[in-house]
Amino acid sequence: MQRTGRCLTVTKGKTEGGSLLDSLRGAVDSSDRAVERALDQVEKDPKIEESGTVSSIGNGIARVLGLAGVQADELVEFSGGVTGIAFNLDRYEVGVILLGGSEKITSGSRVRRTGRVVDIPVGDDLLGRVIDAAAEPLDNRGPVSYKERRPVEREAPPIMARSPVTEPLQTGLKVVDALIPVGRGQRELILGDRQIGKTAIALDTIINQGDKNVLCVYCAIGQQGADTAKFIGQLREYGAMEYTTIVVASGDGPPGLRFIAPYAATTIAEYFMEQGNDVLIVYDDLTLHARAYRELSLLLERPPGREAYPGDIFYLHSRLLERSTHLREEYGGGSLTALPIIETQAQNISAYIPTNLISITDGQIYLSPDLFQLNHLPAVDVGKSVSRVGGKTQLPAYRSVTGDLRLSYAQFEELEMFARFGTRLDEKTRATIERGRRVRKVLNQPELQPLTIPKQIAVLLAVTEGLFDDLDVEAIPEAEEKVRKAVTENLTDISKRIEDGEELSEEDKEKIIETAREAL
């Protein structure tokens, strides 16, 4: 029998298409197994993602269509892997601050929600590391290991969780520790014109914490790379990187990273504080931080106010600095001391950003260009500087030696200005001026040479008691060195009591004065 057709021909009881059918069956079985394997790899609980598209891209910002459910400050991710912060939630579009370069983002790029806010790794392994505001390593030491991740924006500790500021944070600088004392948990502003030593004060303070059991975080905002590298090199030279974390947001990077950098650094510092540690954080500087925020706000067409800053510029820094505090023992007992730095223009401390920060902080250290030009370094203007915590944090030895020093120094500055007019002065006034010049010389201090407490007390007591009155002003540094060496070597018991915070008795004072007099 023979049947002909388009698909099958049978001759002598055999199917000529059998081999074809067998191969088809094998192919079907193979594809079924492949489908089963693919289905096994599919997630059992699929996630629903909300996405949008980029309508325009600018310098550090992007405008996105879609993302109807996105929330304020939510982290979004672009198709190129760059992340951003949903900042403006307008009716038809979302204004996004980019946290990376915009080279891979074009109009039409996809954007998806992440459902979380910007966070940063925290942990003990961050000590000694140099990272950027996104926790990417900058020190060629491999990936950053961490314990957990925490949001960069966190609420400040409530009032009932805070404890009074009573313990001093020694800067190692005579003029600060004696006249403008800083306490652990305080916020002390450092301000002045550019290039007159603001960062140098912060550097000396960090180096001085080597034996004080204080951890440090330094946040460089918009600084030149060479300046930051020099700063880090000096920390390494003096062994300070062992207890310091550096967070860098360079001036040539995205403004979004400069915006979140101080918040990220504060989150890292808060982790150490909540472990019961005393922590020092330096923001260098918040003027550039405010300018980065102004740039982003103007690009996103937020209404400008005074000096073109947006209306919430005060809240930008208040919510940052309010996170610095001294916690009660039941909350860990740690402290976070803030030294924000800002730059003034032509000594104008009444400008918008300086006045904002002066009102937020607990005092300010003002550096004068006039003193800097006269080579009085550090160029701290004692009259315009103040610590609102003040003597409450000073060791008793300072209070007994420098109690009237600030007032007498202010009187000296007024008399010196009056004497420039060539007026004839009586003997007492001339003596006051001469004593004041020697006090000012004693308050001068070379960079990178912080002094211990006993050495400061010895020199300050010597000058206030008039031991330097008969010396030429230029001979004061050599006399200082002799006094410091004599007291620390011959009066070790008194030095230890001073460091332990004990009162300085009249007998102790007499011994120090006598030892200093013999050294001269």
Residue pairs with C-beta under 8 A, 6 or more apart in sequence:
1 10
2 9
2 10
2 11
3 9
3 10
7 17
8 15
8 16
8 17
9 16
9 17
10 16
15 21
49 112
49 113
50 66
50 67
50 68
50 69
50 70
50 112
50 113
51 66
51 67
51 110
51 111
51 112
51 113
52 64
52 65
52 66
52 67
52 94
52 110
52 111
52 112
53 64
53 65
53 66
53 108
53 109
53 110
53 111
54 62
54 63
54 64
54 65
54 78
54 105
54 106
54 107
54 108
54 109
54 110
54 111
55 63
55 64
55 65
55 93
55 107
56 62
56 63
56 107
57 63
57 102
57 105
57 106
57 107
58 102
58 299
59 102
59 255
59 299
60 97
60 98
60 102
60 254
60 255
60 256
60 295
60 296
60 299
61 87
61 95
61 96
61 97
61 98
61 296
61 299
61 300
62 78
62 84
62 95
62 96
62 98
62 102
62 105
62 111
63 93
63 94
63 95
63 96
64 76
64 93
64 94
64 95
64 96
64 111
65 92
65 93
65 94
66 94
66 111
67 76
67 86
67 94
67 111
67 113
69 113
70 76
70 86
70 89
70 94
70 113
71 86
71 89
72 86
72 87
72 89
73 85
73 86
73 87
73 117
73 118
73 153
74 85
74 86
74 113
74 114
74 115
74 116
74 117
75 83
75 84
75 85
75 86
75 114
75 116
75 117
75 118
76 83
76 84
76 85
76 86
76 94
76 96
76 111
76 112
76 113
76 114
77 83
77 84
77 111
77 112
77 114
78 84
78 104
78 105
78 109
78 110
78 111
79 104
79 105
79 109
79 110
79 111
80 104
80 105
80 109
81 100
81 104
82 98
82 99
82 100
82 101
82 102
82 104
82 105
83 98
83 99
83 100
83 114
83 118
84 96
84 97
84 98
84 99
84 100
84 111
84 256
85 96
85 97
85 99
85 118
85 256
85 260
86 94
86 95
86 96
87 95
87 96
87 97
87 296
87 300
88 94
88 95
88 300
88 302
89 95
95 300
96 111
97 255
97 256
97 259
97 296
97 300
98 105
98 254
98 256
99 118
99 133
99 134
99 254
99 256
99 257
99 260
100 134
100 254
100 256
100 257
101 254
102 254
117 151
117 152
117 153
118 151
118 152
118 153
118 260
118 264
119 149
119 150
119 151
119 152
119 267
120 133
120 134
120 135
120 149
120 150
120 152
120 264
120 267
120 268
121 135
121 144
121 146
121 147
121 148
121 149
122 146
122 147
122 148
122 149
122 150
122 267
122 268
122 271
123 145
123 146
123 147
123 148
123 271
124 147
125 144
125 145
125 146
125 147
126 144
126 146
126 245
126 268
127 215
127 242
127 243
127 244
127 245
128 241
128 242
128 243
128 244
128 245
129 137
129 139
129 141
129 144
129 245
129 246
130 137
130 138
130 139
130 232
130 246
130 248
131 137
131 138
131 139
131 144
131 245
131 246
131 247
131 248
132 138
132 247
132 248
132 249
132 250
132 253
132 257
132 261
133 247
133 248
133 249
133 257
133 258
133 260
133 261
133 264
133 265
134 257
134 264
135 144
135 146
135 264
136 144
137 143
137 144
138 248
150 267
150 270
150 271
151 267
152 260
152 263
152 264
152 266
152 267
153 263
153 319
154 266
154 267
154 270
154 323
156 319
156 322
156 323
156 325
157 323
157 325
157 327
157 331
161 325
161 327
161 328
161 331
162 185
162 325
162 326
162 327
162 328
163 185
163 326
163 327
163 328
163 329
163 333
164 326
164 392
165 183
165 184
165 185
165 186
165 326
165 335
165 362
165 389
165 392
165 393
166 183
166 392
166 393
167 183
167 184
167 278
167 326
167 335
167 393
168 177
168 181
168 182
168 183
168 184
168 393
168 394
168 395
169 182
169 183
169 184
169 186
169 205
169 212
169 214
169 278
169 280
169 337
169 393
170 177
170 208
170 212
170 453
171 177
171 182
171 201
171 204
171 205
171 208
171 450
172 204
172 205
172 207
172 208
172 450
172 451
172 452
173 201
173 204
173 205
173 378
173 445
173 450
173 451
174 442
174 443
174 445
174 451
174 456
174 459
174 460
175 378
175 380
175 382
175 443
175 445
176 182
176 201
176 365
176 378
176 380
177 394
177 398
177 453
177 456
178 398
178 401
178 402
178 405
178 443
178 456
178 460
179 382
179 385
179 402
179 405
179 406
179 409
179 443
180 188
180 363
180 365
180 380
180 382
180 385
180 386
180 387
181 387
181 389
181 390
181 391
181 393
181 394
181 398
182 188
182 337
182 339
182 363
182 387
182 389
182 393
183 326
183 337
183 389
183 392
183 393
184 214
184 278
184 326
184 335
184 337
184 393
185 324
185 325
185 326
185 335
185 336
185 337
186 324
186 337
186 338
186 362
186 363
186 387
186 389
186 393
187 321
187 324
187 337
187 338
187 340
187 360
187 361
187 362
188 337
188 338
188 339
188 361
188 362
188 363
188 364
188 365
188 387
189 339
189 340
189 341
189 342
189 357
189 358
189 361
189 363
189 364
189 365
190 198
190 201
190 202
190 339
190 340
190 341
190 342
190 364
190 365
190 367
191 198
191 341
191 342
191 343
191 344
191 349
191 354
191 357
191 358
191 364
191 365
191 366
191 367
192 198
192 343
192 344
192 366
192 367
192 368
192 369
192 379
193 343
193 344
193 345
193 346
193 347
193 367
193 369
194 343
196 367
196 368
196 369
196 372
196 379
197 367
197 372
197 377
197 378
197 379
197 447
198 284
198 285
198 341
198 343
198 367
199 227
199 231
199 284
199 341
200 378
200 447
201 339
201 365
201 367
201 378
202 218
202 282
202 284
202 339
202 341
203 231
203 234
203 235
203 447
203 448
204 447
204 448
204 449
204 450
205 280
205 282
205 339
205 450
206 216
206 218
206 235
206 240
206 244
206 280
206 282
207 234
207 235
207 238
207 240
207 448
207 450
208 450
209 215
209 216
209 240
209 243
209 280
210 238
210 239
210 240
210 243
212 278
213 277
213 278
214 243
214 277
214 278
214 279
214 280
215 243
215 244
215 245
215 269
215 272
215 277
215 278
215 279
215 280
216 240
216 243
216 244
216 245
216 279
216 280
216 281
216 282
217 244
217 245
217 246
217 247
217 265
217 266
217 268
217 269
217 272
217 279
217 280
217 281
217 282
218 231
218 235
218 244
218 245
218 246
218 247
218 265
218 281
218 282
218 284
219 247
219 249
219 261
219 262
219 265
219 281
219 282
219 283
219 284
220 228
220 231
220 246
220 247
220 248
220 249
220 250
220 284
221 249
221 258
221 261
221 262
221 283
221 284
221 285
221 286
221 288
221 289
221 292
222 249
222 250
222 251
222 258
222 285
222 288
222 289
222 291
222 292
223 248
223 250
223 251
223 284
223 288
224 251
225 250
225 252
228 246
228 248
228 250
232 241
232 246
234 448
235 241
235 244
235 246
238 448
245 265
245 268
247 261
247 264
247 265
247 268
248 261
249 257
249 258
249 260
249 261
251 258
251 288
255 292
255 295
255 296
256 296
258 288
258 289
258 292
259 289
259 292
259 293
259 296
261 289
262 283
262 286
262 289
262 320
263 320
265 281
265 283
266 281
266 320
266 323
266 324
266 336
269 279
269 281
269 336
270 323
270 336
272 279
272 334
273 279
273 327
273 332
273 334
273 335
273 336
274 327
274 331
274 332
274 334
275 332
275 334
276 332
276 333
276 334
277 334
278 334
278 335
278 337
279 334
279 335
279 336
279 337
280 337
280 339
281 324
281 336
281 337
281 338
281 339
282 338
282 339
282 340
282 341
283 289
283 320
283 338
283 339
283 340
283 341
284 341
285 340
285 341
285 342
285 343
286 317
286 340
286 341
286 342
286 353
286 357
287 342
287 343
287 353
289 316
289 317
290 309
290 313
290 316
290 317
290 353
293 309
293 310
293 313
293 316
294 304
294 308
294 309
294 310
294 313
297 304
297 309
297 310
298 304
298 308
302 310
303 310
303 311
304 310
305 311
305 313
306 352
307 351
307 352
307 353
309 352
309 353
313 352
313 353
313 356
314 356
314 360
317 340
317 356
317 357
317 360
318 360
321 338
321 340
321 357
321 360
321 361
322 360
323 336
324 336
324 337
324 338
325 335
325 336
326 334
326 335
326 336
327 333
327 334
327 335
338 361
340 357
340 361
342 353
342 354
342 357
344 351
344 354
345 351
347 368
347 369
348 354
349 355
349 358
349 366
349 384
358 364
362 387
362 388
362 389
363 385
363 386
363 387
363 388
363 389
363 390
364 384
364 385
364 386
365 380
365 385
366 380
366 381
366 384
366 385
367 378
367 379
367 380
367 381
368 379
368 380
368 381
368 384
369 379
370 379
371 377
371 379
371 380
371 381
372 379
376 440
376 443
376 444
377 444
377 445
377 446
377 447
378 444
378 445
380 443
382 406
382 409
382 410
382 413
383 410
383 413
391 399
395 453
395 498
395 501
396 501
396 502
396 503
396 504
397 453
397 457
397 498
397 502
397 503
397 504
398 457
400 503
400 504
400 509
401 457
401 460
401 461
401 464
401 504
401 509
402 460
402 464
405 439
405 460
405 464
408 432
408 435
408 436
408 439
409 436
409 439
409 440
411 432
411 436
412 432
412 433
412 435
412 436
412 437
412 439
412 440
413 436
415 429
415 432
415 433
415 436
416 433
416 436
416 437
419 425
419 429
419 433
425 433
431 469
434 469
435 463
435 466
435 469
437 473
438 463
438 468
438 469
438 471
438 473
438 476
439 463
439 464
441 473
441 476
441 477
442 459
442 460
442 463
442 468
442 476
442 480
444 477
445 451
451 484
452 488
452 499
453 498
453 499
454 487
454 488
454 491
454 494
454 495
454 498
454 499
455 484
455 487
455 488
457 498
457 504
457 512
458 483
458 484
458 486
458 487
458 488
458 512
458 515
458 516
459 480
459 483
459 484
461 509
461 512
461 513
461 516
462 468
462 483
462 512
462 513
462 516
465 513
467 483
467 513
467 516
467 517
467 520
468 476
468 479
471 479
471 520
479 520
482 519
482 520
483 516
483 519
483 520
485 519
486 515
486 516
486 518
486 519
487 494
487 495
487 512
487 515
487 516
487 519
488 495
490 515
491 511
491 512
491 515
494 504
494 508
494 511
494 512
497 504
497 508
498 504
